[in-house]
């Protein structure tokens, strides 16, 4: 649904995106992660044809965005940056006006998307009376107007309270499950990304430093934390006997295939090395993300 091939974007001498190649497959909920200034919004702007790449090719729904923008975006709905509405008009009237930027939309379709995002009963209230969460749902409704196959959401949970974030998550899951939409979203809310996304890419200083399935990250959980007065001596002994394959940060070990914590404790205690504690340590997406970004920063240095 989205394919970027060796894309660069420079603003003057500053490189915002560097050699970016990634693919969003049909049916994905794809998360684009990175700190402020990592290049996420620039990448999304190029996907939507609002920012011109300096180099590289961008295809959306099989069409080159720079050459055939209208065809590429015909089946795309998007929230890009902060959505703007006419506060003195109703939600329904806003949708009617905004729909004319692409194509006139029948009233029945407007009613349908209002119902989809849970604004039924408030559609004739002025937008200035809407909560932040309701405005976010109105933005989703606008993105749904053209019957999209692909939905691109730039920070859809930005500024929402916990209840609003949970509601946005449920809406995205429902759109994916019931309408079969492919969804790309950028977000700082790593816990939400972990719950929502099938695949992610991590950007750092405009470069992609990771792309892959969230399931692989989850499958990589299960680090073991070892607490001992002499971590270096303990891990050297464990390595010597093939019980661990790696050690990190003065507290984590990676067990070898088929090896157990019980074996590790038996060996250490038998050798007179005190073991104060040993337990499985889950890795969250946040742990993984911070580790990837730190490694990228270290490599850059």
C-alpha positions in Angstrom: 0.0 0.0 0.0 2.9 2.3 0.7 6.5 1.9 -0.6 9.4 4.3 -0.1 12.6 3.6 -2.0 15.8 5.4 -1.0 14.0 8.7 -0.2 15.8 11.8 0.9 14.4 15.2 1.9 16.5 18.2 2.6 15.4 21.7 3.8 18.3 23.8 2.7 21.3 22.1 4.1 19.4 20.2 6.7 18.6 16.6 6.0 15.2 15.7 7.5 14.9 12.3 5.9 17.9 10.2 4.7 17.8 7.1 2.4 14.4 6.0 3.8 13.2 2.7 2.4 10.1 1.1 4.0 7.0 -0.8 3.0 3.5 -0.9 4.4 1.6 -4.0 3.3 -2.2 -4.3 2.8 -3.9 -5.1 6.1 -1.1 -3.7 8.3 -1.5 -1.4 11.2 1.9 0.1 10.8 3.6 2.3 13.4 6.1 5.0 12.6 8.1 5.8 15.7 10.8 8.4 16.5 11.6 11.3 18.7 10.6 14.9 17.7 12.6 15.8 14.7 13.3 12.2 13.7 11.5 12.7 10.3 8.1 11.1 10.9 5.9 14.0 9.9 8.2 14.8 6.9 7.9 11.2 5.7 4.1 11.3 6.1 4.0 14.7 4.3 5.8 13.1 1.4 3.5 10.2 1.3 0.6 12.6 1.0 2.3 14.7 -1.7 2.4 17.8 0.5 6.2 17.7 0.7 8.3 17.0 -2.3 11.2 14.5 -1.9 14.7 15.6 -2.8 15.5 12.1 -4.0 13.8 8.7 -4.3 10.5 7.2 -5.2 7.3 7.1 -3.2 4.4 4.9 -4.2 0.9 4.9 -2.5 -1.7 2.4 -3.6 0.6 1.4 -6.5 1.0 5.0 -7.9 3.9 7.3 -7.8 2.9 10.2 -5.6 5.1 12.8 -7.3 3.9 11.9 -10.8 0.3 10.8 -10.3 -0.8 12.4 -6.9 -4.5 12.3 -7.6 -4.5 8.6 -8.5 -2.2 7.7 -5.6 -4.4 9.4 -3.0 -7.8 8.6 -4.4 -8.4 5.9 -1.8 -6.5 7.5 1.0 -7.9 9.2 4.1 -5.5 11.2 6.4 -5.0 13.2 9.5 -1.9 15.2 9.0 -0.6 17.6 11.7 -3.3 19.4 13.7 -6.7 19.1 12.0 -8.5 22.5 11.7 -12.3 23.0 11.9 -14.7 25.9 11.8 -15.5 26.2 15.5 -18.7 28.2 14.9 -20.2 25.5 12.7 -21.6 22.1 13.6 -19.6 18.9 13.2 -22.0 17.8 10.4 -21.6 21.1 8.6 -17.8 21.0 8.9 -17.8 17.5 7.3 -20.0 18.7 4.5 -17.7 21.7 3.7 -14.5 19.8 4.0 -15.7 17.0 1.8 -15.9 19.4 -1.1 -12.1 19.7 -1.1 -12.0 16.3 -2.7 -15.5 15.5 -4.0 -19.1 16.3 -2.9 -20.3 13.7 -0.4 -23.9 12.6 0.0 -25.6 13.3 3.3 -26.0 9.6 3.9 -22.2 9.1 3.8 -21.7 11.9 6.3 -24.3 10.4 8.7 -22.5 7.0 8.3 -19.1 8.3 9.3 -20.5 10.3 12.2 -22.0 7.1 13.5 -18.8 5.2 12.9 -16.8 7.5 15.1 -19.4 7.8 17.8 -20.6 11.4 17.4 -24.2 10.6 16.8 -26.3 13.0 18.9 -23.6 15.7 18.9 -23.3 16.1 15.1 -25.4 19.3 15.1 -23.5 20.9 18.1 -21.0 23.6 17.3 -17.5 22.3 17.2 -16.4 24.9 19.8 -18.4 22.9 22.3 -16.5 19.6 21.5 -14.0 18.1 23.9 -10.5 17.4 22.6 -11.5 13.7 22.2 -14.6 14.6 20.2 -12.5 16.8 17.9 -10.1 13.9 17.3 -13.1 11.7 16.4 -14.4 14.4 14.0 -10.9 14.3 12.3 -11.2 10.6 11.9 -14.7 11.1 10.4 -13.3 13.5 7.9 -10.6 11.0 6.9 -13.2 8.3 6.4 -15.4 10.4 4.0 -13.8 9.2 0.7 -14.3 5.5 1.5 -10.5 5.0 1.9 -8.6 1.7 1.7 -5.6 3.3 3.4 -5.8 5.6 6.5 -2.7 7.7 7.5 -2.8 9.2 11.0 -0.1 11.6 12.2 -0.1 11.5 16.1 -3.9 10.7 16.4 -3.6 10.5 20.2 -1.8 13.9 20.6 -3.3 15.9 23.5 -5.9 13.3 24.5 -6.5 12.3 28.1 -6.3 8.6 29.0 -10.0 8.0 28.3 -9.7 9.7 24.9 -6.6 7.6 24.1 -8.5 4.4 24.9 -11.4 5.6 22.7 -9.1 6.4 19.9 -7.5 2.9 20.2 -10.9 1.2 20.1 -11.8 3.2 17.0 -8.6 2.3 15.1 -9.1 -1.4 16.0 -12.7 -1.3 14.8 -11.8 0.5 11.5 -9.1 -2.1 10.8 -11.2 -5.1 11.8 -14.6 -4.2 10.4 -13.7 -2.0 7.4 -10.5 -3.8 6.5 -8.5 -0.6 6.4 -4.7 -0.6 6.1 -3.5 2.0 8.7 -0.2 3.9 9.1 0.1 5.9 12.2 2.9 7.9 13.9 2.8 8.2 17.6 4.8 8.9 20.8 2.5 6.7 22.8 4.5 3.5 22.7 2.1 1.5 24.9 -0.7 2.2 22.3 1.6 1.3 19.4 2.4 -2.0 21.1 -1.3 -2.8 21.5 -2.3 -1.7 18.0 0.4 -2.2 15.5 1.4 -5.3 13.5 4.6 -3.8 12.2 6.7 -0.8 13.1 9.6 1.3 11.8 11.8 3.4 14.0 13.4 6.6 12.7 16.4 8.4 14.2 17.8 11.6 12.8 15.9 11.0 9.5 17.2 7.4 9.1 15.4 4.1 9.6 17.1 2.2 12.3 14.6 -0.7 12.6 11.7 -2.1 10.6 9.9 -5.3 11.5 6.9 -7.1 13.1 5.8 -6.2 16.6 5.4 -10.0 17.2 9.2 -10.4 16.8 9.8 -7.9 19.5 7.3 -9.6 21.8 8.9 -12.9 21.0 12.2 -11.4 22.0 11.0 -10.8 25.5 12.1 -12.9 28.5 15.5 -11.4 29.4 16.7 -12.7 32.7 17.8 -10.4 35.4 20.6 -11.7 37.6 21.4 -10.0 40.9 24.8 -11.0 42.3 27.7 -9.1 44.1 30.1 -10.0 41.2 28.2 -9.9 37.9 31.4 -10.1 35.8 32.6 -13.3 37.5 29.2 -14.8 37.5 28.6 -14.2 33.8 32.1 -15.4 32.9 31.4 -18.7 34.7 28.0 -19.0 33.0 29.5 -18.4 29.6 32.3 -20.9 30.2 29.6 -23.6 30.8 27.4 -22.5 27.8 24.5 -21.6 30.0 24.3 -18.0 28.7 25.0 -16.4 25.3 25.1 -12.8 26.3 25.2 -10.4 29.2 24.4 -6.7 29.4 24.2 -3.6 31.6 25.6 -5.4 34.6 22.3 -7.1 35.3 20.8 -8.9 32.3 21.7 -12.4 30.9 20.5 -14.3 27.8 20.1 -18.0 28.4 21.3 -20.4 25.8 18.9 -22.6 23.9 17.3 -25.1 26.3 19.1 -23.7 29.3 17.2 -22.7 32.5 17.6 -20.3 35.4 17.7 -23.3 37.7 20.9 -24.5 36.0 22.4 -21.1 36.3 21.7 -20.9 40.0 23.0 -24.4 40.6 26.3 -23.7 38.9 26.9 -20.3 40.6 26.0 -21.5 44.1 28.1 -24.6 43.6 31.1 -22.4 42.6 30.6 -20.2 45.7 29.1 -17.2 43.8 26.3 -15.6 45.8 23.0 -15.3 43.9 20.7 -12.6 45.4 18.0 -13.0 42.8 17.3 -14.3 39.3 14.0 -13.7 37.4 12.5 -13.2 34.0 12.4 -9.5 33.0 9.8 -8.6 30.3 10.9 -6.2 27.6 8.3 -3.6 26.6 8.2 -1.8 23.3 9.5 1.2 25.2 12.6 -0.8 26.3 13.1 -2.0 22.8 12.7 1.5 21.2 15.0 3.2 23.7 17.6 0.5 23.1 17.4 0.9 19.3 17.6 4.7 19.5 20.6 4.5 21.9 22.4 2.1 19.7 21.8 4.4 16.7 23.0 7.4 18.6 26.2 5.5 19.7 26.9 4.4 16.2 26.5 8.0 14.9 29.0 9.2 17.4 
